[in-house]
Amino acid sequence: MGFRWRRTALAVLIASAVTLPVAGAARPQVPAPAPAGLAPPTAATLDAAYAAHRADAEAAARTAADHGDRRRAAADRALAGPDRQLLAFDGRGSGLVTEVLGDLAHADRVAVLVPGSDTGIDTYGRFRAAAEALHTRLTRDAPAGTRTAVVAWLGYETPGTVDVAVATTDRADRAAPELRSLVHDVRAVSGPRTHVSLICHSYGSVVCAGAAADLDVGDIVLVGSPGTGVDTAAALHTRARIWAARGADDWVANVPHLSADLFGTTVGFGTDPVAPEFGARVFAAGDGGHSDYFAPGSPSLANLTRIVLGRTTAVTHD
């Protein structure tokens, strides 16, 4: 009966991915100039990098406006604002952007946020709102003399929620090297003593898992995760502490936690990260849904802040 259930559930997963509208394929391919080819940033060149990428965003806004895409032009123009600290920007297609909140060059503790599906420049505002909520809470709760920063990393082409790709590791496999590069750049800017935490939401947890073995980070936090592509935290082959949480009203709890290799593609993501057999440190996320992990005042945001600040004994559990 167990084998038949697994096979049936996997078939449903695959059929759902194939038969639902492919959102990713329907995304408009917005034209934009190629981004500036800059050397990896350092503390000394950080401000110049921010300025160069703001200029890229402004050029992309003009191109989008000429193309008649007012929504994209407005999103690009907002990113080009004088107060935006862009560590990377590429306005082509669905768009890529990495933004820093806080003083990265002098931060003692840095949180890198990795988004899940349906995140691009057109929807970047909601991802940035999560980063802002975390940055605000970190600034409020950090001990005197502890400096913090948040890096919102939209550094890969995310799948659509009903895209075939959202049920496979393909996008994550391609994104993992880019995440490793980003963490390397963060370390180059902030210094080797800075504590870096990855906070990985939804499909972003698959990306983090794929990069984990080569990342110099202290904590990897999986929230709203459908799985990681491996069956245990130990299989991530990292010295980082692995944390996991899921809100009581998160629909991802209904995703079958299965994995199979079909025609060279891994479909499904294996063991539930909040299950005891996975071996993560499971913390309380409250009653929220899939998009509520960074809601101000939520148990999940409070615990994420404690993890980033290293106050691990204060993290609450269900």
Secondary structure, DSSP 4 states (H G I P E B T S, - for coil): -HHHHHHHHHHHHHHHHHHS--HHHHS-----PPPP--PPP-TTTHHHHHHHHHHHHHHHHHHHHHTT-HHHHHHHHHHTSTT--EEEEE-STT-EEEEEEE-GGG-SEEEEEE--SS-SGGGHHHHHHHHHHHHHHHHHHSPTT--EEEEEEE-S-PPPTTSGGGGBSHHHHHHHHHHHHHHHHHHHHH-TTSEEEEEEETTHHHHHHHHGGG---SEEEEES-S--SSSSGGGG--SSEEEEE--TT-GGGGS----EEETTEEES--S-TTSTTT--EE---TT--TT-TT-TT-HHHHHHHHHHHT-GGG----
